[in-house]
């Protein structure tokens, strides 16, 4: 019996159209728009000004605190302007617009393909390097990676859990990365293990990627401290709490962190980025993005420089299909619909998904029929129908009491609801109101 | 038989009498003194329990009125000056009359003025929409048109205009309780003085973007050009965040700013139609910016003509452009291959 998490979960059709497609490097765009906020945490401070010449990998915005991440130029050229530009959030945000000229990299970056296995840096130096290179969690949450690696005094991590689940339907970016960069990922894991001082790593991969499981198991046999675990396909197994429960059978307490049960979770993409940052001195300025959808002509995986317009990716994959109804940044479950397609790809963009007109429309909202399907599928054991109702009634004390803050926003409830109620939309609203109340309470 | 009735009456009567005596002494012992004026004040309040005064209900407001020495700091927006003078006479105080206020909508981005660029199909709730994205137009500051303000209004003083997609405040019904101000996630409502004969002048825009993107997103946006600021002789206008703000207390309702506004972002409400003399002035004022504005206007009108076609479906507008690019791209990618 394959391992999985025991509570809730759904299994939507996988539709991995871009599976097995080699990672292609896109030609350099003419301009890039690099938003200055691409992570969770404090905003960054821009350190270049209009007209400056920048090189690939040059620092252009500095972290504004501990929980924040540096941003580096993804191209070489001239800073055209620093302006408020629409990003994937649908709002205008401060961005640095760079006109591309050539492809001149910083001299410090090691551009060779050679695998560098020896880890020369010490534990503290690794964390510092990861922070300098602006590495964030590439699973989608974009939480600064060095924060997770800085283990507070008195806590001890026993296991490093590598999230190679890629439970979102459609997306194949991580899968393809594992197939092509397996060796590098393993070295990245060694670096992470040294930084967090753990002795054992578990890589969790869902069983719908047998080739990746086989490939990584083969490479992992060279390392005594890495184990690859095949998991039953179940969404949202990529949630860190669900993943820990699945691979180690440990439960993260409500409001707690993985570290409370002795775990550090990192995405497989992050492990690769850490390898490049620590061993090759390369900042995070490009990532793998899947462009996919039922009517997309050439579903593919691209290595994309941060700041490239989404339009460019869609064009590369054969253009916007005529029956396109919605363009989503990320996967179908947790991704965000874009209100325009000229927004830049950021560190957190794992995919560009194009829905057909007929599958993109949300159906009319019907009254709750009390079937409790949402309760059955909620991986956090919450009662989504109740949370929605009390949020509608603006009874935010009750929303907090019903543990809305535990919601991981996986969207299983909305996906499964036979009355097509917008459960997650209301739970998010409730969460943001409760967060306000908690902030006010803490201020007092 | 008679005995039974007699004994019953005597027993129950006895219990009643004893209880009455006990209750009398208990009531004396645990008496809570409540100012009788609270009831009297509550009597003259409108009993709307809307919370517009800042207290949870009319009773709490009445308590606050009785406790305070200075009624000037308290105001019931629903009852208005009449109600407050009644309260003052109950309490034997005097109160100065306040200017009556009304809620105004600071957005004029109707479907004709703002091109819709996408479609929102989730729950019809403004706060959810605002948390999700900037809005269904390129203006991220304007009205989302989902009517949370109308739901919040407890006096039926608002409705959604189907044609414009914007809420409308019914001036006579509005009590300036501030429920809509609280409800709007984009902060598009403001309580302003009703003004003499309900005449008001205000900037009906909250767009803080720079002029070019603001104008591109909405025909009637305030572009922060400062023309009204220069025109105003009474220092009633301040410029901040790429937009003008008119102080209703300093404004003398001369309408000079309305005439010079190149986008029509400044609204005049309840003014009579301009008579012959001012009409000339208006003509001049409009004529001045006109030559510069003309080509822009043409473009805008063309855009408007194109807009209704692009409106219904979200992706249609970009599609048309992308198709053209698509062909070019195909060629270039073929060349690369």
Interface residues (C-beta under 8 A of the other chain):
Chain A: X27 X84 X86 X89 X90 X91 X92 X311 X314 X315 X316 X319 X320 X322 X324 X325 X326 X327 X336 X337 X339 X340 X341 X342 X357 X361 X362 X365 X422 X425 X426 X428 X429 X432
Chain B: X117 X118 X121 X122 X123 X125 X127 X128 X131 X132 X133 X134 X135 X136 X138 X140 X209 X210 X213 X313 X314 X315 X318 X319 X322 X323 X325 X326 X329 X330 X333 X336
